[in-house]
Structure formats: C-alpha cells, structure tokens
Amino acid sequence: MANCCDMKEGDLFYCDACGLELEVKKACTCKPGVEGCCTVPLSCCGKEMSPKDK
C-alpha cells in the first residue's frame, strides 16, 4: 500500500491502468498511528498506485 507517511523523497509510484507516474519531491511529516496522520492510500483509476524501482 502506498501511504504518504511511508513514502520517502525520490520514491516513484505508478498506475498500472493509465501509466501515470509520480515522484515524491518532499516526504510527508506524518507519523503512522498518530492522530491526524494520513490514512488514505495513494490511488489512481480506482486502484492503489504501486512503487516503481528506480
């Protein structure tokens, strides 16, 4: 699951359906499990985006 609090600067993610690719330019400052942290996975075309090897 691609959740922003797990993403690091430079990570790449892509959509299997349409080919959209996103690169993390600045990491999220949320901490997992802390109130107010991001909980929605990164998605496109109704599906979760996948990490892409560099």
Summary of the structure (lengths in Angstrom):
residues: 54
radius of gyration: 11.3
end to end distance: 17.8
largest distance: 33.4
contacts: 119
relative contact order: 0.39
helix: 6%
strand: 24%
